[in-house]
Each structure stands twice: as C-alpha cells, then as structure tokens.
Amino acid sequence: MWARLQQLSGRQWLGAAALVVSMLIAVIPFLPLETTTKVSAGTVVLVAAEATFYAGLFLMGKEAVHWLRQAWQKGKGFLRI
C-alpha cells in the first residue's frame, strides 16, 4: 500500500486530502455547541463537506472512480444484491 501511495501525483494527493477533509468537516455538528449554533452552522458545514468531497473526486479522477467501483462491488457481494 505504501508503494501505491508514493506513486500518487500532486493532483492525486490534493484530491485525497480534499476527500479526507470532507469527512472531517462532517464531524463538526456533533461537537458540544448550542442548538442554535449547530442548526445555523449545519447547513454551511454540509455544503462545505459536499464541495470538498466532489472537488476531491474531480482531482482524483479515474483513481476515485476505480475505488468507488471496487467498493460498490464489495458492498453488493456483502449485501447479496
């Protein structure tokens, strides 16, 4: 796995980082904040998470599509669809 990570280009590293950030941003609403703060920030956080996720997919390109297809096939096998 480490050898595969070393082969990534700068664009792919940036895309992978954007995907990771999109997952980390989604945790923010679960922090101990006031309800009004959570509700108002929730929309902004959701939009930011989606934007970074899709930006990461765009930057990763065919590697992301390949990974998503493999994950889908594993999921189908697990659920027996």
VEXDREN-2710 file (C-alpha; in Angstrom, 1 decimal):
% VEXDREN-2710
k/r/px/py/pz
1/MET/0.0/0.0/0.0
2/TRP/2.8/2.4/0.8
3/ALA/4.3/1.9/-2.6
4/ARG/1.0/2.8/-4.2
5/LEU/0.8/6.0/-2.1
6/GLN/4.3/7.0/-3.3
7/GLN/3.2/6.8/-6.9
8/LEU/0.4/9.4/-6.5
9/SER/0.9/12.7/-8.3
10/GLY/0.4/16.1/-6.6
11/ARG/-3.1/16.4/-8.1
12/GLN/-4.0/13.0/-6.7
13/TRP/-2.5/13.9/-3.2
14/LEU/-4.6/17.1/-3.2
15/GLY/-7.7/15.1/-4.2
16/ALA/-7.1/12.6/-1.5
17/ALA/-6.6/15.4/1.0
18/ALA/-9.9/17.0/-0.1
19/LEU/-11.7/13.7/0.4
20/VAL/-10.3/13.3/3.9
21/VAL/-11.2/16.9/4.8
22/SER/-14.7/16.4/3.5
23/MET/-15.1/13.6/6.0
24/LEU/-13.6/15.6/8.9
25/ILE/-15.9/18.6/8.2
26/ALA/-18.9/16.4/8.7
27/VAL/-18.0/15.8/12.4
28/ILE/-18.3/19.5/13.4
29/PRO/-22.1/19.4/14.0
30/PHE/-21.6/16.8/16.7
31/LEU/-19.4/19.0/18.8
32/PRO/-20.8/20.3/22.1
33/LEU/-22.3/23.6/20.9
34/GLU/-25.6/25.4/21.5
35/THR/-28.5/24.1/19.4
36/THR/-28.9/27.4/17.5
37/THR/-25.2/27.3/16.6
38/LYS/-25.5/23.7/15.4
39/VAL/-28.5/24.4/13.3
40/SER/-27.1/27.5/11.7
41/ALA/-23.6/26.0/11.1
42/GLY/-25.1/22.7/10.0
43/THR/-26.0/24.0/6.6
44/VAL/-22.7/25.6/6.0
45/VAL/-20.8/22.5/7.1
46/LEU/-22.9/20.3/4.9
47/VAL/-22.3/22.4/1.8
48/ALA/-18.6/22.6/2.6
49/ALA/-18.3/18.9/3.1
50/GLU/-20.1/18.2/-0.2
51/ALA/-18.0/20.7/-2.1
52/THR/-14.7/19.3/-0.8
53/PHE/-15.9/15.7/-1.5
54/TYR/-16.7/16.4/-5.1
55/ALA/-13.6/18.5/-5.6
56/GLY/-11.6/15.6/-4.3
57/LEU/-13.3/13.2/-6.6
58/PHE/-12.6/15.5/-9.5
59/LEU/-9.0/15.8/-8.6
60/MET/-8.5/12.1/-8.1
61/GLY/-10.1/11.3/-11.5
62/LYS/-10.1/7.7/-12.7
63/GLU/-8.5/6.5/-9.4
64/ALA/-11.5/7.6/-7.5
65/VAL/-13.9/6.0/-10.0
66/HIS/-11.9/2.8/-9.8
67/TRP/-12.0/2.8/-6.0
68/LEU/-15.7/3.6/-5.9
69/ARG/-16.5/0.8/-8.3
70/GLN/-14.5/-1.7/-6.2
71/ALA/-16.3/-0.5/-3.0
72/TRP/-19.7/-0.9/-4.8
73/GLN/-18.8/-4.4/-5.9
74/LYS/-17.7/-5.4/-2.4
75/GLY/-20.9/-3.9/-1.0
76/LYS/-23.0/-5.8/-3.5
77/GLY/-21.3/-9.0/-2.6
78/PHE/-21.8/-8.3/1.1
79/LEU/-25.5/-7.5/0.7
80/ARG/-26.0/-10.1/-2.0
81/ILE/-27.8/-7.7/-4.4
END
